[in-house]
Amino acid sequence: MFLRLLLLLLLHPPTATVRPLPASLFFGSSSNCKIGEMGRQSFLPKAANFRLCNVSGFTTELLEVRSEDPTLHVLFIPGNPGVITFYKDFLESLYELLGGSMSVTAVGHISQSQKDWEKGRLFSLQEQIDHKVDFIRQEMQDTEVPIILVGHSIGSYISIKVFQKSPKKVIYCIGLYPFLKLNPDSVQQSIIKKLARSSIACAAVSFIMASLGFLPSRLSEFIVAKSIGKSWSRTAIEATCSHLLKYHTMQNVLFMAKTEFEKLSEEPEWAFLKTNRSKIAFLFGIDDHWGPLKMFEEISGQVPEIALSIEREGHTHAFCCTVAGSTWVAQHVASLIKDKILTSD
């Protein structure tokens, strides 16, 4: 019961309306780190490849599907938890829907990983933002392929910050179920905020989660499946057991959440959104306390020409935890890219 409550609080519903962007396209590709395949690979569709990469001294988990001759590079930034294996189904669907013409890469958050590479160190929201900026500078500095940023939840906020730092590389930014500002009406956010502020409570929660991680894998997967619900995909259950049931991961999830609540008490940077309104799009859900519809209305009022959509298909903030959610959101993102970039003059 505790596991169900905690994960539902952290992770957390669903057609769309869109409003255009000029952009010039280029070509190229780059990378050099350890590569390992997640699943069987074929030409189209392709399985996402897992690799470890050193970014500014920090071991970083990546999931990517590489195009042979990409016209664009989609760089995905996860929410919190920032475990990229949750998004495997989404990334593979997006690559296929784009016809294999674009490379797709997901960058995990530092120390929200399968192994405790950073020896227990905790990383703030700002450090995770800097990490993504460094990734682009390190891994993509020699390529002329333009970047499309796609972020989920707090990853949407991070994507906007990265866009500000890399305006010459990034041509478009898409925020999915964006967490851009605190929601004072959310009971869930209030609970997580109080939990994240207490180092003792964070340690206790992390210890409980890690204890489940010491169980045989079949047993821990059974507990996760039964406590969270039967709707979750195999991909999501495996990601939970391999990454979230780790002491260092949960400590970092909660510490990052603490710094999110501190930072997102501020207003969004409306001036930047207005200046770049033709290069930014957001997808909101119907019943999402992280990205409530009042935020949709506020953005619409502040930046009336920005591309806004509402998903009404019944998916949730944690779209990546189901195959149906992953597929629908991938279709939405692919449509945005085709309509607003590939068909623009």
Solvent accessible surface area in square Angstrom, and as a share of the most:
residue,aa,sasa,rsa
1,M,181,0.81
2,F,83,0.34
3,L,9,0.04
4,R,87,0.32
5,L,102,0.51
6,L,5,0.02
7,L,0,0.00
8,L,66,0.33
9,L,14,0.07
10,L,9,0.05
11,L,18,0.09
12,H,46,0.20
13,P,23,0.14
14,P,4,0.02
15,T,78,0.45
16,A,39,0.31
17,T,90,0.53
18,V,71,0.41
19,R,105,0.38
20,P,112,0.70
21,L,5,0.03
22,P,86,0.54
23,A,24,0.19
24,S,75,0.48
25,L,62,0.31
26,F,99,0.41
27,F,119,0.49
28,G,29,0.28
29,S,60,0.39
30,S,38,0.24
31,S,37,0.24
32,N,123,0.63
33,C,42,0.25
34,K,147,0.62
35,I,108,0.55
36,G,35,0.34
37,E,95,0.43
38,M,51,0.23
39,G,50,0.48
40,R,221,0.81
41,Q,75,0.34
42,S,59,0.38
43,F,147,0.61
44,L,74,0.37
45,P,67,0.42
46,K,17,0.07
47,A,12,0.09
48,A,0,0.00
49,N,20,0.10
50,F,49,0.20
51,R,5,0.02
52,L,38,0.19
53,C,3,0.02
54,N,87,0.45
55,V,0,0.00
56,S,64,0.42
57,G,55,0.53
58,F,44,0.18
59,T,32,0.19
60,T,2,0.01
61,E,9,0.04
62,L,0,0.00
63,L,0,0.00
64,E,2,0.01
65,V,1,0.00
66,R,57,0.21
67,S,10,0.06
68,E,138,0.62
69,D,100,0.52
70,P,4,0.02
71,T,33,0.19
72,L,0,0.00
73,H,14,0.06
74,V,0,0.00
75,L,1,0.01
76,F,1,0.00
77,I,1,0.00
78,P,0,0.00
79,G,2,0.02
80,N,23,0.12
81,P,6,0.04
82,G,0,0.00
83,V,0,0.00
84,I,1,0.00
85,T,15,0.09
86,F,4,0.02
87,Y,5,0.02
88,K,36,0.15
89,D,29,0.15
90,F,0,0.00
91,L,0,0.00
92,E,33,0.15
93,S,25,0.16
94,L,0,0.00
95,Y,5,0.02
96,E,88,0.39
97,L,60,0.30
98,L,10,0.05
99,G,47,0.45
100,G,13,0.13
101,S,41,0.27
102,M,0,0.00
103,S,1,0.00
104,V,0,0.00
105,T,3,0.02
106,A,0,0.00
107,V,1,0.00
108,G,2,0.02
109,H,5,0.02
110,I,2,0.01
111,S,2,0.01
112,Q,2,0.01
113,S,3,0.02
114,Q,86,0.38
115,K,123,0.52
116,D,53,0.28
117,W,89,0.31
118,E,29,0.13
119,K,176,0.75
120,G,42,0.40
121,R,116,0.42
122,L,65,0.32
123,F,1,0.00
124,S,22,0.14
125,L,3,0.02
126,Q,91,0.41
127,E,56,0.25
128,Q,0,0.00
129,I,6,0.03
130,D,62,0.32
131,H,5,0.02
132,K,1,0.00
133,V,6,0.03
134,D,41,0.21
135,F,3,0.01
136,I,3,0.02
137,R,136,0.49
138,Q,74,0.33
139,E,13,0.06
140,M,7,0.03
141,Q,120,0.53
142,D,123,0.64
143,T,10,0.06
144,E,127,0.57
145,V,3,0.02
146,P,6,0.04
147,I,0,0.00
148,I,0,0.00
149,L,0,0.00
150,V,0,0.00
151,G,0,0.00
152,H,10,0.04
153,S,10,0.06
154,I,1,0.01
155,G,0,0.00
156,S,1,0.00
157,Y,24,0.09
158,I,0,0.00
159,S,0,0.00
160,I,14,0.07
161,K,37,0.16
162,V,0,0.00
163,F,5,0.02
164,Q,55,0.25
165,K,115,0.49
166,S,9,0.06
167,P,87,0.55
168,K,197,0.84
169,K,46,0.19
170,V,4,0.02
171,I,26,0.13
172,Y,1,0.01
173,C,1,0.00
174,I,0,0.00
175,G,0,0.00
176,L,0,0.00
177,Y,0,0.00
178,P,0,0.00
179,F,2,0.01
180,L,6,0.03
181,K,50,0.21
182,L,36,0.18
183,N,12,0.06
184,P,119,0.75
185,D,111,0.58
186,S,8,0.05
187,V,104,0.60
188,Q,62,0.28
189,Q,7,0.03
190,S,48,0.31
191,I,80,0.40
192,I,1,0.00
193,K,60,0.26
194,K,143,0.61
195,L,30,0.15
196,A,4,0.03
197,R,157,0.57
198,S,42,0.27
199,S,90,0.58
200,I,144,0.73
201,A,30,0.23
202,C,11,0.06
203,A,34,0.26
204,A,50,0.39
205,V,11,0.06
206,S,0,0.00
207,F,136,0.57
208,I,75,0.38
209,M,0,0.00
210,A,12,0.09
211,S,46,0.30
212,L,35,0.17
213,G,33,0.32
214,F,178,0.74
215,L,61,0.30
216,P,92,0.58
217,S,75,0.49
218,R,213,0.78
219,L,80,0.40
220,S,5,0.03
221,E,30,0.13
222,F,118,0.49
223,I,51,0.26
224,V,1,0.00
225,A,26,0.20
226,K,111,0.47
227,S,18,0.12
228,I,10,0.05
229,G,21,0.20
230,K,175,0.74
231,S,84,0.54
232,W,31,0.11
233,S,12,0.08
234,R,142,0.52
235,T,24,0.14
236,A,0,0.00
237,I,17,0.08
238,E,77,0.35
239,A,2,0.01
240,T,0,0.00
241,C,19,0.11
242,S,32,0.21
243,H,5,0.02
244,L,0,0.00
245,L,4,0.02
246,K,66,0.28
247,Y,93,0.35
248,H,15,0.07
249,T,0,0.00
250,M,0,0.00
251,Q,33,0.15
252,N,1,0.01
253,V,0,0.00
254,L,0,0.00
255,F,56,0.24
256,M,0,0.00
257,A,6,0.04
258,K,61,0.26
259,T,18,0.10
260,E,7,0.03
261,F,10,0.04
262,E,101,0.45
263,K,78,0.33
264,L,1,0.01
265,S,76,0.49
266,E,92,0.41
267,E,99,0.45
268,P,17,0.11
269,E,76,0.34
270,W,33,0.12
271,A,77,0.60
272,F,37,0.15
273,L,3,0.01
274,K,83,0.35
275,T,109,0.63
276,N,21,0.11
277,R,94,0.34
278,S,46,0.30
279,K,74,0.31
280,I,0,0.00
281,A,1,0.01
282,F,1,0.01
283,L,0,0.00
284,F,0,0.00
285,G,0,0.00
286,I,72,0.36
287,D,94,0.49
288,D,5,0.03
289,H,17,0.08
290,W,17,0.06
291,G,0,0.00
292,P,21,0.13
293,L,57,0.28
294,K,97,0.41
295,M,10,0.04
296,F,25,0.10
297,E,108,0.48
298,E,53,0.24
299,I,0,0.00
300,S,25,0.16
301,G,62,0.59
302,Q,72,0.32
303,V,2,0.01
304,P,78,0.49
305,E,109,0.49
306,I,0,0.00
307,A,5,0.04
308,L,4,0.02
309,S,2,0.01
310,I,13,0.07
311,E,0,0.00
312,R,136,0.50
313,E,87,0.39
314,G,58,0.55
315,H,31,0.14
316,T,52,0.30
317,H,5,0.02
318,A,7,0.05
319,F,2,0.01
320,C,4,0.02
321,C,1,0.00
322,T,35,0.20
323,V,91,0.52
324,A,63,0.49
325,G,0,0.00
326,S,0,0.00
327,T,48,0.28
328,W,45,0.16
329,V,0,0.00
330,A,0,0.00
331,Q,83,0.37
332,H,14,0.06
333,V,0,0.00
334,A,3,0.03
335,S,54,0.35
336,L,4,0.02
337,I,0,0.00
338,K,82,0.35
339,D,94,0.49
340,K,8,0.03
341,I,2,0.01
342,L,72,0.36
343,T,99,0.58
344,S,31,0.20
345,D,161,0.83
